[in-house]
Amino acid sequence: MSSATRQRGPANNAFDPDTLANLPAQDRDLIHRRQELLGPAYRLFYQRPLHFVRGRGTRLWDVAGEEYLDAYNNVVPVGHTHPRVVEAVYEQMQTLNTNTRYLNENILNYAEDLLGTFSGPVAARHAMFTCTGSDANDLALRIAKYRTGQEGVIVTSWAYHGNTRQLTGVSPSLGDASPLAPWCRRVPTPDSYRLDPAELPQRFANWVEEQIEHLNRHGHGVAALLLDTSFSSDGLFVDTDVLAPAVERVREAGGLFIADEVQPGFGRLGSHLWGHQRHGLDPDIVSMGKPMGNGFPVAGIAVKRDVVADFGHDIRYFNTFGGNTVAMAAAQATLDVIRDEGLMANAESTGAVIRNGLLELQKRHPRIGHVRGAGLYFSVEFVTDLDEKIPDKANATAVVNAMAERRVLISQTGRAGNALKIRPPLVFDSADADRLLTELSAVLDGLDA
Ligand SMILES: Cc1ncc(COP(=O)(O)O)c(C=O)c1O
């Protein structure tokens, strides 16, 4: 098939290069250069791609000097260019930048601090550091397979877990052109909008059980149930106490539970630092990344001691940049600011304002089928019919782009791409919430006009 007739793989809120002619000359030139230099695999956001040159707190400024409210970027939980993180990185960069093959106290202090955030004693787990969330999940799967002697991995139907070969094999949201691994099995999303929430724990466990049987029948066994505990790419589902029965089934079958906390981790959901804690779970491995260094590339896993004992004995682990002295400085400063500035409490209080505002908007706009979320993480589903709950991607796309024109950044999520994804830095305050809701209200009124 020629590249001209090929369908592009699924991506939410992606710029369509066929509309290039509609853009100003300066943007067209940059996009041409990107295509020439970076090739065809990258995607830009928005129908009119944005070009930022500066950020601070919850604000970004574009090349023309226009100020935007950032209600989307979770990689900077303590806000763009937070001075404490910038200072910590700068200080460490000009003092020493070495790797984990030398003794250093800071990595130990951070590991101790981080491990103290999970249930049970610090001594119950080890911390291992990587550069990206993909890196962390890849290591988690290797450890799980080594520990269990089994190969199968169960994920949700529209999950994303990363970009290594092993992880693209368990990331169905990359679309049909990206093959799933023969040892990957999918279960439906625990969709509390379309299914009875009271039945979800049992239903989810039954789906997992079916896939365990399937994996066993094919000789793979189950190494792990790997779940984003906020089901981010599946459309964001943050109900509590859903997952325990499924995790129990996996453990009975000799597998492990890996909580992918790359999205919900570090306080995004307000009530708990980690998404799995909302389900009362104690994962065998927790992977983390994105918000960990406020934009500095640092990620990692927290793994139970017995789970990694044989792997660590038999196979050495080294990651040139993972856990280096500068990465640890960024991670420590970020965690300190999350605590010192009370950002989890802020996520709860500002989040409540946004949630109430979204529910009010839902009353006025019948296109909104469902509002859900926790802390500072929300999804707003558009449907064509409130009874049938048929996804309406066109409306979500229109809203996301109209919001960008009003200089507020949000995006889209879910298999059908029909849900708004609102996921601001955790320093988002009540004035920011007010601006977000005011603009969203105006955009929705415009749609109904
Ligand atoms: C749930 C989840 N896991 C893993 C990853 C991979 O992280 P990274 O892009 O840092 O490799 C992502 C990235 O979007 C993610 O959303």
The ligand as an ORCA input file, in Angstrom:
! r2SCAN-3c Opt
* xyz 0 1
  C       0.385      4.793     31.427
  C       1.703      5.030     30.737
  N       2.694      4.139     30.916
  C       3.894      4.313     30.321
  C       4.146      5.388     29.496
  C       5.482      5.539     28.833
  O       6.211      6.572     29.397
  P       7.374      7.292     28.566
  O       6.750      8.095     27.458
  O       8.084      8.131     29.598
  O       8.264      6.207     28.041
  C       3.136      6.336     29.288
  C       3.372      7.511     28.393
  O       2.491      8.193     27.942
  C       1.890      6.150     29.922
  O       0.888      7.029     29.753
*
